Amino acid sequence: MHRPVMIEEVMRYLDPEPGEVIVDCTVGEGGHASRILGAIRPGGRLIGIDQDEEVLARAKEKLKDYDGLYTLLWENFKNLDSILKRLKVTRIDGALFDLGLSSFQLEAPARGFSFQREAPLDMRMDKRRKITAFDLVNHLAQAEMSKILMDFGEERWSNRIARQIVRARKNGPITTTTQLAEIVRRAVPDRNRYKRIHPATRTFQAFRIVVNQELEALETGLSATIEALAEGSMVLVISFHSLEDRIVKNKFKKFAKAGVLEILTKKPIRPQADEVRVNPRCRSARLRVGRKKR
Ligand code: SAH
């Protein structure tokens, strides 16, 4: 079961009220959504977006007590603008982004997100996408791969890892997560091999970001959300690594400078120690909140 990250902090800032229209841009398994739905009835509406069809089926099950109050869409939040037009929604009273992966995605054997589980190299959140991690790992030129590992994994051993991947695939395609993780582990210097954080963590992050075009989606989706917000309403973003957090920080700054947004979190809010203890996966979470100016 996926535990909603920083749920109390989210509810405090979002402060959803009966009758309001809230957009959950990453509805996932519906953890945050079910709390929000409990607060907006009677009369409210939750628009829940996710690009992962399998996850949406789980959200539907979780939210069944609130039938009629929500709309679930198999969509990418980068299309928020056209989604709202299609639904004829002209104002939203709050929006949440909870980026990254759900526990289900991480643990689902066939998806290939985790180096701890043997799986085909896929990593697509949306199976309508054509490019998978397999394609990148087996077909990118070495220099380009190294740049991706540097830019999207902030991986200091990007050159060595890319070189070893290219060398390994000469013996036949690299097909599984564990195969890739092992190549990366052997590519980095000895002293990095047995750290608490697996040496393949950054490589997996980099390929995942590219496969799903995650940073472009965040740029576009966040701008569209801020534009669509009603005056005085909140936008909340929970991010899980520094590349995402930087985008959120800069986007908020840009809108603040234009006089459109008030930034309520000078520094991002981190989860309480209690929460990290029961849900270690939230340890890297950072929440930023902005309020549309009146
Ligand atoms: N808040 C949810 C968990 C969200 S996990 C809960 O409490 O259950 C993050 C989700 O965001 C994943 O399901 C993932 O598929 C989705 N996601 C990530 N990027 C997305 C994008 N660009 N568009 C739509 N959904 C996205």
Boltz pocket constraint, residues with backbone or C-beta under 6 A from the ligand:
constraints:
  - pocket:
      binder: B
      contacts: [[A, 2], [A, 3], [A, 4], [A, 5], [A, 25], [A, 26], [A, 27], [A, 28], [A, 29], [A, 30], [A, 31], [A, 32], [A, 33], [A, 49], [A, 50], [A, 51], [A, 52], [A, 55], [A, 75], [A, 76], [A, 77], [A, 78], [A, 98], [A, 99], [A, 100], [A, 101], [A, 102], [A, 103], [A, 125], [A, 212], [A, 214], [A, 217], [A, 218]]
      max_distance: 6.0
